[in-house]
Amino acid sequence: MRTRSLTGWAGALAVALLVSLGCLGGSDKETAHLQGTVTLGGQPIPADADARIVVRPTQLDQVSASAAVIRDGRYDLPDAPLGEVEVSFTIQRPTGRRVDPGDGGRPVPEYEFLVPQDERQVIQVDGDKLDLNFEL
């Protein structure tokens, strides 16, 4: 498992905020409602983990990306783009240690990633899928 400081997580949150505000693309095209569960090695995501799912279009003519928090192993994306999409996950939890941010500031919490940051799945979304489960 790799560890990172809070700054890496802050970048992911910034992207999620832009997505939720609609700043990364248009919202005048059709979307699908996706929901389901996410497990790690057949086990629930640890309760102390910060977990997020992001669905990004693979084509320029699709709706913008959509993101959601994964709570209790479940996610709900009411506005996922239709067509071929790339699904990625950020699942991390605090290590309990604090690390130097490298900018002379106060130490920040250290996090360990529970899934590789470059792990992605490409799926086809043709409509609502209310039982779309992911095993990582």
C-alpha positions as CSV (number, residue, x, y, z in Angstrom):
1,M,0.0,0.0,0.0
2,R,1.3,3.4,-0.9
3,T,0.9,6.4,1.4
4,R,0.3,10.1,0.5
5,S,-0.2,13.3,2.4
6,L,-3.5,15.2,2.6
7,T,-2.5,17.2,-0.5
8,G,-3.1,14.3,-2.8
9,W,-6.6,13.8,-1.4
10,A,-7.2,17.5,-1.7
11,G,-6.7,17.3,-5.5
12,A,-9.2,14.5,-5.8
13,L,-11.7,16.5,-3.7
14,A,-11.2,19.5,-6.0
15,V,-12.0,17.4,-9.1
16,A,-15.0,16.0,-7.4
17,L,-16.2,19.5,-6.5
18,L,-15.8,20.7,-10.1
19,V,-17.7,17.7,-11.3
20,S,-20.5,18.2,-8.8
21,L,-20.8,21.9,-9.8
22,G,-20.9,20.9,-13.5
23,C,-17.7,22.9,-14.4
24,L,-16.2,20.1,-16.4
25,G,-18.7,19.9,-19.1
26,G,-22.3,20.3,-20.3
27,S,-25.3,19.0,-18.6
28,D,-27.8,19.1,-21.4
29,K,-27.3,15.4,-22.5
30,E,-28.9,12.3,-21.2
31,T,-27.5,10.5,-18.2
32,A,-28.0,7.2,-16.4
33,H,-28.6,6.4,-12.7
34,L,-26.0,4.0,-11.4
35,Q,-25.9,2.5,-7.9
36,G,-24.5,-0.5,-6.3
37,T,-21.8,-1.8,-4.0
38,V,-18.0,-1.7,-3.9
39,T,-15.9,-4.3,-2.1
40,L,-12.2,-4.9,-1.6
41,G,-11.1,-8.5,-2.0
42,G,-14.6,-9.7,-1.2
43,Q,-14.6,-7.6,2.0
44,P,-16.5,-4.4,2.9
45,I,-14.5,-1.1,2.6
46,P,-13.0,-0.3,6.0
47,A,-15.3,2.0,8.0
48,D,-12.4,4.5,8.6
49,A,-11.7,4.8,4.8
50,D,-12.5,7.8,2.6
51,A,-13.9,6.3,-0.6
52,R,-15.0,7.8,-3.8
53,I,-16.1,6.6,-7.3
54,V,-15.6,8.7,-10.4
55,V,-17.2,7.9,-13.8
56,R,-15.6,9.7,-16.7
57,P,-16.7,9.7,-20.4
58,T,-14.3,8.3,-22.9
59,Q,-15.7,10.3,-25.8
60,L,-15.8,14.1,-26.2
61,D,-19.5,14.2,-27.0
62,Q,-20.6,12.6,-23.7
63,V,-21.9,14.4,-20.6
64,S,-19.2,15.4,-18.1
65,A,-17.8,13.2,-15.4
66,S,-19.8,12.2,-12.3
67,A,-18.5,11.4,-8.8
68,A,-20.0,10.1,-5.5
69,V,-18.8,9.2,-2.1
70,I,-19.0,5.5,-1.2
71,R,-20.6,5.0,2.2
72,D,-21.0,1.7,3.9
73,G,-19.8,0.1,0.7
74,R,-22.6,1.6,-1.4
75,Y,-22.6,4.4,-4.0
76,D,-25.3,6.3,-5.8
77,L,-24.6,8.2,-9.1
78,P,-27.8,9.7,-10.5
79,D,-26.1,11.5,-13.4
80,A,-23.5,9.2,-14.9
81,P,-22.7,9.7,-18.6
82,L,-24.2,7.2,-21.2
83,G,-21.9,5.2,-23.5
84,E,-18.4,3.9,-22.9
85,V,-17.1,5.2,-19.5
86,E,-14.0,4.8,-17.4
87,V,-14.7,4.0,-13.7
88,S,-12.0,4.8,-11.1
89,F,-11.9,4.6,-7.4
90,T,-10.0,6.5,-4.7
91,I,-10.1,4.6,-1.4
92,Q,-7.8,5.6,1.3
93,R,-7.6,5.8,5.1
94,P,-5.5,7.6,7.6
95,T,-2.4,5.9,8.9
96,G,-2.5,7.8,12.2
97,R,0.8,9.4,11.4
98,R,1.5,13.0,10.4
99,V,4.0,14.0,7.7
100,D,5.8,17.2,6.7
101,P,4.0,18.7,3.7
102,G,7.3,19.9,2.3
103,D,6.2,23.5,2.1
104,G,7.3,24.6,5.6
105,G,3.7,24.2,6.9
106,R,2.4,22.1,9.8
107,P,2.5,18.3,9.5
108,V,-0.6,16.9,7.8
109,P,-2.3,13.5,8.2
110,E,-0.8,10.7,6.2
111,Y,-3.1,8.4,4.2
112,E,-2.6,5.0,2.6
113,F,-4.3,4.1,-0.6
114,L,-6.2,0.8,-0.5
115,V,-6.4,0.5,-4.3
116,P,-3.9,1.5,-6.9
117,Q,-4.4,5.0,-8.1
118,D,-4.1,3.9,-11.8
119,E,-6.7,1.1,-11.5
120,R,-9.6,1.8,-13.9
121,Q,-12.4,-0.2,-15.5
122,V,-14.0,0.6,-18.8
123,I,-17.7,-0.3,-19.0
124,Q,-20.6,0.4,-21.3
125,V,-23.6,2.4,-19.8
126,D,-26.7,2.1,-21.9
127,G,-29.2,3.1,-19.2
128,D,-30.0,3.0,-15.5
129,K,-28.2,0.2,-13.6
130,L,-29.3,0.0,-9.9
131,D,-27.3,-3.1,-9.1
132,L,-23.9,-2.3,-10.7
133,N,-21.4,-3.8,-8.2
134,F,-17.6,-3.5,-8.3
135,E,-15.1,-6.0,-6.7
136,L,-11.7,-4.5,-6.4
